[in-house]
Amino acid sequence: MKFLICGLGSIGQRHYQNLRSLGFKNIIVYSPGKGEKEWRFKKRYKVREFQSLAEALSQKPDVAFITNPTAFHIPSALEALRANCHLFIEKPISHNLKGVDYLLKLAKKKNKIVFVGYNFRFHPSLIFIKKVLNQKRIGRPIFARFETGEYLPDWHPWEDYHKGYSARADLGGGVVVTQSHEIDCAIWFFGQPKSVTAKIGKFSNLEIDVEDTADIIVEFEKCPQVLIHLDYLQRPPVKAYQIIGSKGKIFWDYYKGEVQLVTFSNNKFKIRTFKQPKNFERNSMYIAELKHFINCLQGRERPINSGEEGKKSLEIALRAKESSSRNKTLYF
């Protein structure tokens, strides 16, 4: 298989390296960027680079990784799809719904895979939580709180945070879509959304033109109240999930690397702690995600996170923004 990577920022570089580590060498790149870190990467790996997407697609790649800024995802994905590529679109699928339905319809017509890269679906602790929920070990979920917060200038210390897509409206940034992992995991755990209420805004002194804080309450078919807190502000960073059920509760702390499971029975409760594998590192999720995607391309598995799933996450994010601006609960 021949792979094309569209965008060689940090996530594009990660996918390039991971493809090579899995034995794939036929990789070309469309990346007009001129940053020093990107230049060093291209030189180190002797990247076969093209300055236009059309020129890169003329090389007839089988698969395109869409890893450029969010605002360019759909135009780039459509161009690659018309050139008969399967698609791996880094999350989120887009920053608005323009062109999303057409992309999914065209992919279906061409029998091409559209996969959206929400890597936390491949975190061993979250896979464990999903299993616990499926087995109903904490009974019926009643309330959940998902929180992620990290100071934006700390994300990529080697570059000016003002210039990154996360900080810019014209590139599709903002904390709601950029940090939509929590929305995606809530869908994965609890199914279809029923309503959303949100308070979202730019409240800090960060020099950005997008929102930096969001509190979103979603009613799901399998959990009546899920609070999702997202921010660009916290130091040290926080990423933690809490799920309270009729017969127990779950607490996951990403930075501690453990899940605490509490179960109730006969007026007694039992607390058990499950540690993530000792050899786990952040890139382990991306490797697992990539292996799954390759299996999908080879017909051995079905995508865990299809384009349709990616659209659901985006719809919740956009409906949350609308709820905040209109100051009212919206329904699906």
PEGIZI-V169777 format. One record per residue. RES is the residue in one letter. SS is DSSP state (@ for helix, = for strand, . for the rest). Layout:
res=RES ss=SS
res=RES ss=SS
//
This chain:
res=M ss=.
res=K ss=.
res=F ss==
res=L ss==
res=I ss==
res=C ss==
res=G ss=.
res=L ss=.
res=G ss=.
res=S ss=@
res=I ss=@
res=G ss=@
res=Q ss=@
res=R ss=@
res=H ss=@
res=Y ss=@
res=Q ss=@
res=N ss=@
res=L ss=@
res=R ss=@
res=S ss=@
res=L ss=.
res=G ss=.
res=F ss=.
res=K ss=.
res=N ss=.
res=I ss==
res=I ss==
res=V ss==
res=Y ss==
res=S ss=.
res=P ss=.
res=G ss=.
res=K ss=.
res=G ss=.
res=E ss=@
res=K ss=@
res=E ss=@
res=W ss=@
res=R ss=@
res=F ss=@
res=K ss=@
res=K ss=@
res=R ss=@
res=Y ss=@
res=K ss=.
res=V ss=.
res=R ss==
res=E ss==
res=F ss==
res=Q ss=.
res=S ss=.
res=L ss=@
res=A ss=@
res=E ss=@
res=A ss=@
res=L ss=@
res=S ss=.
res=Q ss=.
res=K ss=.
res=P ss=.
res=D ss=.
res=V ss==
res=A ss==
res=F ss==
res=I ss==
res=T ss=.
res=N ss=.
res=P ss=.
res=T ss=@
res=A ss=@
res=F ss=@
res=H ss=@
res=I ss=@
res=P ss=@
res=S ss=@
res=A ss=@
res=L ss=@
res=E ss=@
res=A ss=@
res=L ss=@
res=R ss=@
res=A ss=.
res=N ss=.
res=C ss=.
res=H ss==
res=L ss==
res=F ss==
res=I ss==
res=E ss==
res=K ss=.
res=P ss=.
res=I ss=.
res=S ss=.
res=H ss=.
res=N ss=.
res=L ss=.
res=K ss=.
res=G ss=.
res=V ss=@
res=D ss=@
res=Y ss=@
res=L ss=@
res=L ss=@
res=K ss=@
res=L ss=@
res=A ss=@
res=K ss=@
res=K ss=@
res=K ss=@
res=N ss=.
res=K ss=.
res=I ss=.
res=V ss==
res=F ss==
res=V ss==
res=G ss==
res=Y ss=.
res=N ss=@
res=F ss=@
res=R ss=@
res=F ss=@
res=H ss=.
res=P ss=@
res=S ss=@
res=L ss=@
res=I ss=@
res=F ss=@
res=I ss=@
res=K ss=@
res=K ss=@
res=V ss=@
res=L ss=@
res=N ss=@
res=Q ss=.
res=K ss=.
res=R ss=.
res=I ss=.
res=G ss=.
res=R ss=.
res=P ss==
res=I ss==
res=F ss==
res=A ss==
res=R ss==
res=F ss==
res=E ss==
res=T ss==
res=G ss==
res=E ss=.
res=Y ss=.
res=L ss=@
res=P ss=@
res=D ss=@
res=W ss=.
res=H ss=.
res=P ss=.
res=W ss=.
res=E ss=.
res=D ss=.
res=Y ss=@
res=H ss=@
res=K ss=@
res=G ss=.
res=Y ss=@
res=S ss=@
res=A ss=@
res=R ss=.
res=A ss=@
res=D ss=@
res=L ss=@
res=G ss=.
res=G ss=.
res=G ss=.
res=V ss=@
res=V ss=@
res=V ss=@
res=T ss=@
res=Q ss=.
res=S ss=.
res=H ss=@
res=E ss=@
res=I ss=@
res=D ss=@
res=C ss=@
res=A ss=@
res=I ss=@
res=W ss=@
res=F ss=@
res=F ss=@
res=G ss=.
res=Q ss=.
res=P ss==
res=K ss==
res=S ss==
res=V ss==
res=T ss==
res=A ss==
res=K ss==
res=I ss==
res=G ss==
res=K ss=.
res=F ss=.
res=S ss=.
res=N ss=.
res=L ss=.
res=E ss=.
res=I ss=.
res=D ss=.
res=V ss=.
res=E ss=.
res=D ss=.
res=T ss==
res=A ss==
res=D ss==
res=I ss==
res=I ss==
res=V ss==
res=E ss==
res=F ss==
res=E ss=.
res=K ss=.
res=C ss==
res=P ss==
res=Q ss==
res=V ss==
res=L ss==
res=I ss==
res=H ss==
res=L ss==
res=D ss==
res=Y ss=.
res=L ss=.
res=Q ss=.
res=R ss=.
res=P ss=.
res=P ss=.
res=V ss==
res=K ss==
res=A ss==
res=Y ss==
res=Q ss==
res=I ss==
res=I ss==
res=G ss==
res=S ss=.
res=K ss=.
res=G ss==
res=K ss==
res=I ss==
res=F ss==
res=W ss==
res=D ss==
res=Y ss=.
res=Y ss=.
res=K ss=.
res=G ss=.
res=E ss==
res=V ss==
res=Q ss==
res=L ss==
res=V ss==
res=T ss==
res=F ss==
res=S ss==
res=N ss=.
res=N ss=.
res=K ss==
res=F ss==
res=K ss==
res=I ss==
res=R ss==
res=T ss==
res=F ss==
res=K ss==
res=Q ss=.
res=P ss=.
res=K ss=.
res=N ss=.
res=F ss=.
res=E ss=.
res=R ss=@
res=N ss=@
res=S ss=@
res=M ss=@
res=Y ss=@
res=I ss=@
res=A ss=@
res=E ss=@
res=L ss=@
res=K ss=@
res=H ss=@
res=F ss=@
res=I ss=@
res=N ss=@
res=C ss=@
res=L ss=@
res=Q ss=.
res=G ss=.
res=R ss=.
res=E ss=.
res=R ss=.
res=P ss=.
res=I ss=.
res=N ss=.
res=S ss==
res=G ss=@
res=E ss=@
res=E ss=@
res=G ss=@
res=K ss=@
res=K ss=@
res=S ss=@
res=L ss=@
res=E ss=@
res=I ss=@
res=A ss=@
res=L ss=@
res=R ss=@
res=A ss=@
res=K ss=@
res=E ss=@
res=S ss=@
res=S ss=@
res=S ss=@
res=R ss=@
res=N ss=.
res=K ss=.
res=T ss=.
res=L ss==
res=Y ss==
res=F ss=.
//
